[in-house]
Amino acid sequence: MLKKKYLSLLILVLCSVLVLAACSGKTSSNEESSSNGNGDTTGEPQDGGTLRLGLSANPKTLDPIKYTGVYESQIMRMVSDTLVVYSKDLSEIQPSLATSWEVSEDMKEYTFTLRDDVFFQPGEYQDGRQMTAEDVKYSLERSAKESAMNRLRGVTSVEVTGEFEVKLHLESPNAALLAMLTDAGNMIIAKEEVEGWGDNFGSNVVGTGPFQIKNWQQDQQVELVRHDKYWGEKPHLDGVTVKIISDPNMMTNALRSGDIDIATDVKGQNRELIKQDTNLELISKSALATVYLDLNNKVGPTADPKVREAIYKATNVEEIVQGVNQWGGAVPSLLPIPKDSWGYDESLEALVPTFDPEAAKALLSEAGYPDGFKTEIYVAEARVPYATIFQNQMKKNLNIDVEIKTVEWGTYSDTVSKGNAPMSIGGWTWYPDPYFYLYQLFHTDQLGALGNGKGYENAEVDELLNRAVSETVDQAERATLYQEALKLILKDVPRIELENTEAAAGITKKVKGFDVSPDFSISIVNPNGTNVWLEK
């Protein structure tokens, strides 16, 4: 058996390292942060108080198998727990409801040892009973069979091997399973509550997390109160009130006026307003979010790799990113995975086409389009600024006429996934594991899906991506395979990389221990060492 055991001493050492790293004060050139924002908890933590958190979108459901938006998971993570979690910097998997795990030699069986001191929050259909392996089996099999987003791909069954032990059976090896298990869609819930509430469970979720739902006023706010039998470190806060504020300007005004303590999803000019307010702090860090411009690899002029390379060389990516993000919040990207992914390799940046309009013209002429051509680019409303600058660059540098097709999300998704968009601008956010970017966006298994609507095919890339999840669970070995795949992908020029988007939040000075996460999750109390408190 390949074993990964997390003993108490090791956990303490790891946490100490994380705290030291968090307090070092180092920030990259594209990162703005305060001492608070880096997780600093200067002073003795104080108990009590209710944190008021502004959320930029209205949650429709908190049911793990039905949620589709990151904003929903931001509430879910305060109410429920997963078997494992990411460390604060997302560099490794750490214990949560599971204390340790073992992986079989063929990588098709994962055995988890569970905590024996976990209790559900009291609900309508159970009184706060102990969580057992049966709950894990029920929750994960429900996810594997019914998840709207297929968040537990490849798990065929969950076997109870002891009161506090389960074994997950996979149809094929998948080294990315642990990353999947950190997803809010795979949280552990009580069967009685799911069956008792039926279709209304999504509004009455009961979990094992640090806070439980007290009151949910649809379209307005969700009130959470501390779960007194929470298995982890006692939350400093009495509760969290999540206020729904969809207008970004109203969100910033609410922060500046003191109506909320944390404003999430801060963008545009509001970044500057928060930075200039001496009572507030802006935390902004590079995130696991990319924006890219897909080029149709199957039909039209861009089916020719020379045309794709010409378009890339005629695209001033820096001008696009700076034009869209005048007040910061993003940097130009170079590789098909975000810089915060452990598979990123800076040496591969040299393989990316550089901005060179004259060389671009020569390439386009070689490909048989000396006078340019006409084409279309599909975008959702939020991507129009990117498309507009790109449109101007193509006309100026290659005499390519690009018509912008602004469509609602359903039409965009359908058009792109079916390969009917000559060009499109999309975004992707997921885990730090390269699997969730490269497999989803470049493997031929994903042809016909939104990720690979561009129609990219390369048998060598497929083989490397398959090997990266089937041969080993060692992260360094997997990274090497992904980097070999990246070399081939970059050579084929299937798309143009535009930006790495930052995760940003504004906070009042009394908020301590809060930080933004590269995966856009909101962590108030977390087994990775986070425990936010309010200075009085």
C-alpha positions in Angstrom: 0.0 0.0 0.0 1.2 3.5 -0.8 0.6 5.3 2.5 0.0 8.9 3.5 -0.3 9.2 7.2 -0.7 12.5 9.0 0.5 12.1 12.6 -0.1 14.8 15.2 3.5 15.9 15.3 3.7 16.3 11.5 0.5 18.3 11.5 2.0 20.7 14.1 5.2 21.1 12.1 3.3 21.8 8.9 1.0 24.3 10.5 4.1 26.1 12.0 5.7 26.3 8.6 2.5 27.7 7.1 2.2 30.3 9.8 5.8 31.4 9.4 5.4 31.6 5.7 2.2 33.6 6.0 3.8 36.1 8.4 6.9 36.6 6.3 5.4 39.7 4.6 6.6 38.7 1.2 4.4 39.6 -1.7 4.8 39.4 -5.4 4.8 42.4 -7.7 1.2 41.7 -8.7 0.0 41.2 -5.1 -1.4 43.8 -2.8 -1.9 42.9 0.8 -2.0 44.1 4.4 -0.5 42.4 7.4 -4.1 41.2 8.2 -4.5 39.9 4.7 -1.5 37.7 5.1 -3.1 35.9 8.0 -1.5 38.0 10.7 -3.3 37.7 14.0 -1.3 40.2 16.0 -2.7 40.5 19.5 -4.6 37.9 21.5 -7.6 36.6 19.6 -10.9 37.8 21.0 -14.0 35.7 21.2 -17.5 37.0 20.3 -19.2 39.2 17.7 -20.9 38.5 14.4 -18.9 39.0 11.2 -20.9 40.7 8.4 -19.8 39.4 5.0 -20.9 40.8 1.7 -21.5 38.3 -1.1 -21.7 39.4 -4.7 -24.2 36.9 -6.0 -27.4 35.3 -4.7 -27.2 31.6 -3.7 -30.0 29.4 -5.1 -29.1 26.2 -3.2 -26.6 24.9 -0.7 -27.2 21.3 -1.6 -23.8 19.8 -2.4 -25.0 17.9 -5.5 -26.9 20.9 -6.9 -24.7 23.9 -6.4 -23.1 25.4 -9.5 -21.6 28.7 -8.4 -18.5 29.5 -6.3 -20.6 32.0 -4.3 -22.8 29.2 -3.1 -19.8 27.1 -2.0 -18.6 30.1 0.0 -21.5 29.7 2.4 -21.5 25.9 2.2 -17.9 25.7 3.5 -19.0 27.4 6.7 -21.8 24.9 7.3 -20.3 21.6 6.1 -17.0 19.7 5.9 -15.1 17.6 3.5 -12.9 14.6 4.2 -9.8 16.6 3.3 -8.9 20.2 2.8 -6.2 22.2 1.1 -3.5 24.0 3.1 -3.8 27.8 3.2 -1.5 28.2 0.2 -3.2 25.3 -1.7 0.1 23.5 -1.9 -0.9 20.2 -0.3 -3.9 18.2 1.0 -4.5 18.1 4.7 -6.8 16.1 7.0 -10.3 17.3 7.9 -13.0 14.7 8.7 -10.5 12.1 7.6 -7.4 11.8 9.7 -5.3 9.7 7.3 -5.6 7.8 4.1 -4.0 5.0 2.1 -3.9 4.4 -1.7 -3.7 0.9 -3.1 -0.8 -0.1 -5.5 -3.2 0.0 -8.5 -4.5 3.4 -7.4 -8.1 2.2 -7.7 -8.8 2.1 -3.9 -8.5 4.9 -1.4 -9.1 4.0 2.2 -9.9 6.8 4.7 -9.7 6.7 8.5 -12.3 9.1 9.9 -12.5 11.2 13.1 -14.7 9.7 15.8 -15.6 13.0 17.5 -17.7 14.6 14.7 -21.3 15.6 15.3 -23.9 17.0 12.9 -25.7 20.2 13.8 -29.1 19.6 15.3 -31.7 19.7 12.5 -35.4 19.0 11.9 -34.9 15.2 11.4 -32.0 14.4 13.7 -30.8 15.9 17.0 -27.1 16.4 16.3 -26.0 12.8 16.2 -22.4 11.5 15.7 -21.1 11.2 12.1 -20.0 7.7 11.1 -18.7 6.0 8.0 -22.3 5.4 6.8 -22.7 9.1 6.4 -19.6 9.3 4.3 -20.8 6.5 2.1 -24.2 8.1 1.7 -22.9 11.6 0.9 -20.1 10.5 -1.5 -22.2 8.0 -3.4 -24.9 10.6 -3.7 -22.3 12.9 -5.2 -20.9 10.3 -7.6 -24.3 9.4 -8.9 -26.3 12.7 -8.9 -23.9 15.6 -8.9 -24.9 18.3 -11.4 -21.3 19.1 -12.2 -19.9 15.5 -12.0 -17.7 16.5 -9.0 -16.7 13.0 -8.1 -15.9 11.5 -11.4 -14.8 7.9 -11.6 -15.9 6.8 -8.1 -18.0 3.6 -8.6 -18.8 2.9 -4.9 -18.0 3.6 -1.3 -17.5 0.7 1.0 -17.9 0.9 4.8 -15.0 -1.1 6.2 -15.4 0.0 9.9 -17.5 2.4 12.0 -15.0 5.1 11.2 -13.4 3.8 8.0 -14.4 3.9 4.3 -12.9 2.6 1.1 -13.6 4.5 -2.2 -13.5 2.3 -5.3 -12.5 3.9 -8.6 -13.3 2.6 -12.2 -9.7 3.7 -13.2 -6.7 5.2 -11.4 -7.1 8.9 -10.7 -4.4 10.7 -8.7 -6.5 13.8 -8.7 -9.1 12.2 -6.4 -8.0 13.9 -3.2 -8.3 17.3 -4.9 -11.9 16.3 -5.9 -12.7 15.5 -2.4 -11.9 19.0 -1.3 -14.8 20.3 -3.4 -17.8 21.6 -1.6 -19.9 19.3 -3.7 -18.4 16.4 -1.7 -19.3 17.6 1.8 -20.6 15.1 4.3 -24.3 15.5 5.2 -27.0 13.7 7.2 -29.2 11.3 5.2 -32.2 12.0 7.5 -32.1 15.7 6.7 -31.8 15.1 2.9 -34.7 12.7 2.8 -36.8 14.6 5.3 -36.6 18.0 3.5 -36.7 16.5 0.0 -36.5 19.3 -2.7 -36.1 21.9 0.1 -32.9 20.5 1.5 -30.9 23.0 -0.4 -32.4 25.7 1.8 -32.0 23.7 5.0 -28.6 22.2 4.8 -27.3 20.5 8.0 -23.6 19.6 8.2 -20.7 19.2 10.6 -19.1 22.6 10.1 -18.3 25.4 12.4 -21.5 27.4 11.8 -25.1 26.3 11.2 -28.0 28.1 9.4 -30.2 30.1 11.7 -32.2 32.0 9.2 -32.2 32.5 5.4 -34.0 35.4 4.0 -34.0 34.7 0.3 -32.3 37.3 -1.9 -31.2 39.3 1.2 -29.1 37.5 3.8 -28.2 34.2 5.5 -27.6 34.2 9.2 -25.2 31.6 10.6 -24.5 30.9 14.3 -21.7 28.9 15.9 -22.1 25.1 16.1 -21.2 24.5 19.7 -20.3 20.8 19.1 -18.0 21.6 16.2 -15.1 19.0 16.2 -12.4 21.5 15.3 -10.9 24.5 17.0 -13.7 26.6 18.6 -14.7 29.5 16.3 -13.9 32.8 17.8 -17.0 34.3 16.2 -20.5 33.9 17.6 -21.8 33.9 14.0 -21.6 35.2 10.4 -24.2 37.2 8.6 -23.9 36.9 4.8 -25.5 39.8 3.1 -26.3 39.6 -0.6 -25.1 42.7 -2.4 -24.9 42.1 -6.2 -24.1 45.7 -7.2 -20.3 46.1 -6.8 -20.6 49.8 -6.0 -23.1 49.2 -3.3 -20.9 46.5 -1.9 -18.0 49.0 -1.6 -20.3 51.6 -0.1 -21.5 49.1 2.5 -17.9 48.4 3.5 -17.0 52.1 3.7 -20.1 52.9 5.7 -19.5 50.1 8.2 -22.6 48.0 7.2 -20.3 45.0 6.4 -16.9 43.9 7.6 -15.7 42.1 4.4 -16.5 42.9 0.8 -15.8 40.1 -1.6 -15.2 40.0 -5.4 -13.8 43.6 -5.4 -13.0 44.8 -9.0 -12.4 47.9 -11.1 -12.4 51.4 -9.6 -13.7 50.0 -6.3 -10.2 48.6 -5.7 -8.8 52.1 -5.6 -11.6 53.5 -3.4 -10.8 50.8 -0.8 -7.1 51.3 -1.0 -7.5 55.0 -0.4 -9.7 54.6 2.6 -7.5 54.6 5.7 -10.1 52.5 7.6 -10.0 49.7 5.1 -7.6 47.3 3.6 -7.6 45.7 0.1 -6.3 42.2 -0.1 -5.6 41.1 -3.7 -3.6 38.0 -4.8 -3.1 36.0 -7.9 -5.7 33.3 -8.1 -6.4 30.0 -9.9 -8.3 31.8 -12.5 -7.5 32.2 -16.2 -9.0 34.1 -19.1 -8.2 32.9 -22.6 -9.2 33.3 -26.2 -10.0 30.1 -27.9 -9.3 29.7 -31.6 -11.3 27.0 -33.6 -8.8 24.2 -34.3 -11.2 22.4 -36.6 -12.8 24.7 -39.1 -12.1 28.1 -40.8 -8.8 29.9 -41.2 -7.8 29.1 -37.6 -7.7 25.4 -38.3 -4.2 26.2 -39.7 -1.7 26.4 -36.9 0.2 29.1 -38.8 -2.9 31.3 -38.7 -3.3 30.7 -35.0 0.3 31.6 -34.4 0.0 34.7 -36.5 -3.0 35.8 -34.5 -1.2 35.2 -31.3 1.8 37.3 -32.4 -0.5 40.1 -33.5 -2.2 40.1 -30.1 -0.8 42.6 -27.5 -1.9 40.7 -24.4 -0.5 43.3 -22.0 -2.5 46.0 -23.7 -5.7 43.9 -23.4 -5.1 43.1 -19.7 -4.2 46.6 -18.7 -7.1 48.1 -20.7 -9.6 45.8 -19.0 -8.1 46.1 -15.6 -7.2 49.8 -15.3 -7.1 49.6 -11.5 -5.3 46.3 -11.3 -6.6 42.9 -10.4 -5.0 40.8 -13.1 -1.7 40.2 -14.9 -1.0 38.8 -18.4 -0.9 35.0 -18.5 1.4 32.8 -20.5 0.6 29.2 -19.9 -2.7 27.3 -20.0 -2.6 26.8 -16.3 -2.5 29.5 -13.6 0.8 30.4 -11.9 -0.5 29.2 -8.6 -0.9 25.6 -9.9 1.9 23.3 -8.8 2.3 22.2 -12.4 3.5 25.6 -13.5 7.0 25.8 -15.0 8.4 29.3 -15.7 10.9 27.9 -18.2 8.0 27.0 -20.6 7.1 30.7 -20.9 9.9 31.0 -23.5 7.8 28.8 -25.8 4.9 31.3 -25.9 4.6 33.4 -29.1 5.7 37.0 -28.5 4.0 40.2 -29.7 5.5 40.8 -33.2 3.0 42.3 -35.7 5.5 42.2 -38.7 6.3 38.5 -38.1 2.5 37.9 -37.7 1.8 39.5 -41.1 4.4 37.2 -42.7 3.0 34.1 -41.2 -0.6 35.0 -42.2 0.6 35.6 -45.8 2.4 32.2 -45.8 -0.9 30.6 -44.7 -2.6 32.1 -47.7 -4.3 35.2 -46.1 -2.2 38.2 -47.1 -5.2 40.5 -47.0 -6.7 39.1 -43.8 -10.2 37.6 -43.5 -13.5 38.0 -41.7 -14.5 36.1 -38.6 -16.6 36.2 -35.4 -15.8 36.0 -31.7 -18.4 34.9 -29.2 -18.4 36.4 -25.7 -20.7 36.7 -22.7 -21.4 40.3 -21.6 -18.5 40.4 -19.1 -15.9 39.6 -21.7 -16.9 42.4 -24.2 -14.1 44.8 -23.1 -11.5 42.0 -23.9 -13.1 41.4 -27.3 -13.2 45.1 -28.2 -9.5 45.6 -27.7 -8.7 42.4 -29.5 -11.0 43.4 -32.4 -9.0 46.7 -32.8 -5.7 44.9 -32.7 -6.6 42.3 -35.4 -7.8 45.0 -37.8 -4.7 47.1 -37.2 -2.1 44.4 -37.2 -3.5 41.8 -39.7 -6.5 43.4 -41.4 -8.7 40.7 -39.9 -12.3 41.9 -39.4 -13.6 40.4 -36.2 -17.4 40.7 -35.5 -18.2 40.6 -31.8 -21.2 38.3 -31.0 -22.4 39.2 -27.5 -24.7 36.4 -26.3 -26.3 35.3 -23.0 -24.5 32.4 -21.2 -26.7 29.6 -22.4 -26.2 30.5 -26.0 -22.5 31.0 -25.5 -22.0 27.7 -23.8 -24.0 25.8 -26.5 -22.3 27.5 -29.4 -18.8 27.1 -28.1 -19.2 23.5 -26.8 -20.5 22.4 -30.3 -17.5 23.9 -32.0 -19.5 26.5 -33.8 -17.6 29.6 -32.6 -14.7 30.7 -34.8 -13.3 32.4 -31.7 -14.5 32.8 -28.2 -13.3 34.3 -24.9 -13.7 32.2 -21.8 -12.5 31.8 -18.2 -11.6 28.8 -16.0 -11.3 28.5 -12.3 -10.7 25.3 -10.4 -8.2 23.4 -8.2 -4.3 23.8 -8.2 -4.0 20.3 -9.7 -3.2 20.7 -13.4 -5.6 17.9 -14.2 -8.6 20.2 -13.8 -7.2 22.6 -16.4 -5.3 20.4 -19.0 -7.6 17.4 -19.0 -10.8 19.5 -19.1 -9.6 21.9 -21.7 -7.3 19.9 -24.0 -8.1 16.2 -23.8 -10.0 14.7 -26.7 -12.4 13.1 -24.2 -13.7 16.7 -23.7 -14.5 17.3 -27.4 -18.0 18.6 -27.5 -17.8 20.0 -24.0 -17.4 23.7 -23.2 -13.7 23.3 -22.1 -12.6 21.8 -25.4 -15.1 23.4 -27.8 -12.2 24.7 -29.8 -11.6 21.1 -31.0 -8.0 20.5 -29.9 -6.7 17.0 -30.6 -3.2 15.6 -29.9 -2.8 11.9 -29.2 0.6 12.5 -27.5 -1.0 15.1 -25.1 -3.9 12.6 -24.4 -1.3 9.9 -23.4 0.6 12.3 -21.1 -2.6 13.5 -19.4 -3.7 10.0 -18.9 -0.4 8.9 -17.4 -0.3 11.9 -15.1 -3.3 10.5 -13.1 -2.8 6.8 -13.6 0.8 6.0 -13.0 1.7 7.8 -9.7 0.3 10.0 -6.9 3.7 11.6 -6.5 3.2 15.3 -7.2 6.7 16.0 -8.6 6.4 13.0 -11.0 3.0 14.1 -12.1 4.2 17.7 -12.6 6.9 16.5 -15.0 4.3 14.7 -17.1 2.1 17.8 -17.2 5.0 19.9 -18.2 5.7 17.6 -21.1 2.1 17.9 -22.2 2.3 21.7 -21.9 5.3 21.8 -24.3 3.2 20.0 -27.0 0.2 22.2 -26.3 2.2 25.4 -26.6 3.7 24.2 -29.9 0.2 23.6 -31.4 -1.0 27.2 -30.4 -4.6 26.1 -29.8 -5.6 29.3 -28.0 -4.3 32.7 -26.7 -3.6 33.1 -23.0 -4.9 36.5 -21.8 -4.8 36.9 -18.0 -4.4 35.4 -14.6 -7.2 37.1 -12.5 -6.6 38.0 -8.9 -8.9 37.2 -6.0 -9.7 40.3 -4.0 -11.5 41.4 -0.9 -11.8 44.6 1.1 -11.9 44.4 4.9 -12.2 46.7 7.9 -9.3 47.0 10.2 -11.0 45.1 13.0 -11.1 41.9 11.0 -8.2 39.6 12.0 -6.9 36.4 10.5 -8.8 36.7 7.2 -7.1 36.2 3.8 -8.3 35.7 0.2 -7.8 32.3 -1.3 -6.4 31.5 -4.8 -9.5 29.3 -5.4 -11.9 32.1 -4.4 -13.2 30.2 -1.4 -14.0 32.2 1.7 -12.4 30.7 4.8 -13.6 31.9 8.2 -12.9 28.7 10.2 -11.0 25.9 8.6 -9.0 22.9 9.7 -6.0 24.3 7.9 -5.5 26.8 10.8 -7.8 29.7 9.8 -10.0 31.1 12.6 -11.1 34.7 11.9 -11.9 37.0 14.8 -13.0 40.6 15.4 -11.0 43.2 17.3 -13.2 45.1 19.7 
